[in-house]
């Protein structure tokens, strides 16, 4: 995670230690998570990484008990706090945890982990959640999770939920994908600021197409829909977003030959113009519709 306000990068890593019942028997694996940071010149933001309290302990000897950890700030330009999110897949039911740590050089202790949401393993009503992203605008920040929900015998609904502004109550992001087969779900999310709120782009994996379905929507600061979600494109290769020095948001992607799995073309285009400018003004560029058309036509399959 790069924080513009601090001009520093932040990261997490974990330490694993065997828990022994006696000298010969391992009863479990203790996992500690740490939060560190470095300025762009290479010097440390904190003297030593901060341990995040109340980490996880597996009941068995499985060393990999959590889905990948996410971290992000609570403001697109200058965060006050850093959130770390992970899912403990050995818990019964599995649980997503989050912590909040003050982004300040005098912080000495990382935030304690708290429950964000737990899977529902009730018979005939199983619902599962997967952490996707900690994203932020200038007004709103959120922890995004993928929600896998079978709504009927042959209908599988894969929305993205947001836990906005530090709450533990889920809000529908407005981005969702419906399939006739199981085995899919939201796989990634990107978010950034707009003057009226924020933009979200979600990506789904489907059992029939593999990776590739991307949707985009814009939202007001309170989470309500500004521009309804629409398909940005169907892409088999990687896709990434990056702002330029003038504040415009760009998208870069590659296309893949599905016959042999090789990348055969790469593209770059401006997605939204002038989301940040030196004068402090913000605008949503009309190039959005053009790029959506180009993505859909160039990489459709």
Buried (B, 14 or more C-beta within 10 A) or exposed (E): BEBBEBEBBBEBEBEEEEBEEEEEEEBBBEBBBBBBBBEEEEEEBBEEBBEBEEBBBBEEEEEEBBBEBBBBBBBBEBBEBBBBBBBBBBBEBBBBBBBBBBBEEEBEEBBEBEEBBBBEEEEEEEBBBBBBBBBBBBBBBBBBBBBBBBEEEEEBBBBBBBBBBEEEEBBEBBBBBEBEEEEBBBBBBBBBBBBBBBBBBBBBBBEEBEBBBBBBBBBBBEBEBBBEBEBBBBBBBEBEBEBEEEBBBBBBBBBBEEEEEEEEEEBEBBBBBBBBEEEEEBBBBEBBEEBBEBBBEBBEE
